[in-house]
Amino acid sequence: MCGATYIVSGGKVNMQPTDDELLLQVKNLKKHYPIERGLFKSVVGHVKAVDGVSFYIKDRETLGLVGESGCGKTTTGRCILRAIEPTSGEILFKDPQLGWVNVPDLKNEELKKVRRSMQMIFQDPYSSLSPRMTLLQIVGEPLTVIGMKGRELEERVAYLLELVGLRPEYMRRYPHAFSGGQRQRIGIARALALNPRLIVADEPVSALDVSIQAQVLNLLVELQQQFNLTYLFIAHNLGVIRHICNRVAVMYVGKLVEMTETDELFSHPMHPYTEALLSAVPRPDPRLKMDRILLTGDVADPANPPTGCYFHPRCRYAQDLCKTEEPALADMGGEHFVSCHFAHNLTLRGVPEV
Amino acid sequence: MDDRGLLVEVKDLKTYFFLEEGIVRAVDGATFSLRRGETLGVVGESGCGKSVTAQSILRIVPNPGRIVSGEIVYHRQYRSNGGPVSTEDILLTKLNPHGREIRAIRGAEIAMVFQEPMTSLSPVHTIGDQIMEVFILHQRLSKRQAREHTLEILSRVGMPKPNQTVDSYPHQLSGGMRQRAMIAMALSCNPSLLIADEPTTALDVTTQAQVLDLMRRLQQEIGMAIMFITHDLGVIAEMCDRVVVMYLGKVVESADVDPMFHDPKHPYVRALLRSVPSVSARSGRRLAPIEGSVPDPYNTPPGCPFHPRCADAKPGLCDVDEPQWIPVGREHYVRCHLYS
């Protein structure tokens, strides 16, 4: 099979990269949460947290997933690892042993195997580490699950701690003795324990101070080069996204609105929501005159989204078609995917490079 | 700088927390001033004392914290019976934190907006009741008048359908709407100073843009000064006239916003500006982080607090002597041995 074909909202989209280049393909992923009412819990509607998302990640690249709170980026990340069960859709992952597998179809034993190659780094380094476990236990837990113990285990943990810039002598200490940045390093060491291929990093630096953020971002880049890692990097900070990602996917109310290479997205956005998002970022230079696009109203409710394009009530380019017809995610050329009826007609503003 | 323009002066403020584990010098020598109508940015990483400085001005430092030395002068302006404007100096540090005087100032003349609107609004009272309380307490309005004023201020902060929102509870509103309600409450008595402690940190960028725009517009209408506390350098660059940078309880540099970003002096400020990933820089560059981490507040390093992380530190000087507050330009001060 060459060239994955996607069915996106009825339209067919050809994606250029071949299977060999890819590590993960997500096709029409949905996660709907039922809204239950009354004594018999009758279902009166659904919160469409993720509603038909399709994207792919190439081997050894970093794909950024951006969007505002509630847009479904975290849910998407967790569905990929099956930390939560997706409602429907395909999640094709190229496992180093098993080859291409569809993650939602996996049974317990297979899923355990595949999960060795997919790990997660969490946002909050304070709540994601057990306060009752030492570093040896935290970082070594995935290793004990596969049966490693004793000296071998300690040596591996010491190696992992050194890798993330912590001193191996600290392995008998508890997380409370460490700062936020160090705790995040502990979480990274644990994620690396089983030599994963794919790491889903969910806002890994958002809880850290500015000066520590840069340290952790540099560490993630170094580890990626050293171990040929692939990252799905979920974040809302567009500065961080621009710095670390090769490609970026933008989500709005459970749907993907745009996906392309990072510098292309920032200099030539093609979706009006991306344009507004980029223009909203305050930039650290008082000499820049901001000509900001202020969105009116609030983000749409995923339980009761608007008709047509979900962004149309806030879009300054919206026309009648946008109110009735939902746009499909389409390739505008050069792997630049946009779901907007007027993507070809609009000239949108990016972020000028300094 | 003429004295009439001054609104608040903070002089060598020290606020310590006396804990069983030891003394935390949360604010350990903060000096800066705020002029009428200007926006002062206070930047720093967590634990640098920026929030405690704000709490000290309002005299709401939580136990076991205490202002141990220094002065905070509030230059209050008032007009008695249509006469000329007179100024009165109030030493906020000398007031009883529970006394009548500070309670008349707090919330009316000096108001505050906090980071997390959900935790600073009461979940069991409607938005309207909470804003009305301010009018009833500070301006002694009747309930009906207070409600009318509340509706007016809610529409001024851009709350959609104020007639409905006034009777809704905080959990029924979105984050941006809650922050608008907080701002409405803070501005209800036309304060001369608004202290905004990370007011947009919990918000999404597009919502943040709306709230920042609102704050700027209201500032022009009311003419208040804003003390804007944040760790986001982008927000500072956009909103502020002047900036003070804090590190481990000390103000390390203070300048107008342009020199602070284009000609920073303190090695910490320079390193901080370099370490921020920018939306306008091409991807793939290596970031220049500040090595190490902020020291433990119980045992801060001797000499300059930044010296263990400073690339320019001079052994025998920076780790021994505490640097002085040195002028390096027009209204530009720095606390660093490199400039003495």
Interface residues (C-beta under 8 A of the other chain):
Chain A: E68 S69 S179 G181 Q182 D209 V210 S211 I212 Q213 A214 Q215 L217 N218 V221 H236 N237 L238 G239 V240 R242 H243 I244 C245 N246 T262 D263 F266 A276 L277 L278 S279 A280 V281 P282 R283 P284 D285 P286 R287 L288 M290 R292 L294 L295 G297 D298 V299 V351 P352 E353 V354
Chain B: E45 S46 P160 S174 G175 G176 M177 D204 V205 T206 T207 Q208 A209 Q210 L212 D213 H231 D232 L233 G234 V235 I236 A237 E238 C240 V257 D258 F261 H262 A271 L272 L273 S275 V276 P277 S278 V279 S280 A281 R282 S283 G284 R285 R286 L287 A288 P289 I290 E291 S293 V294
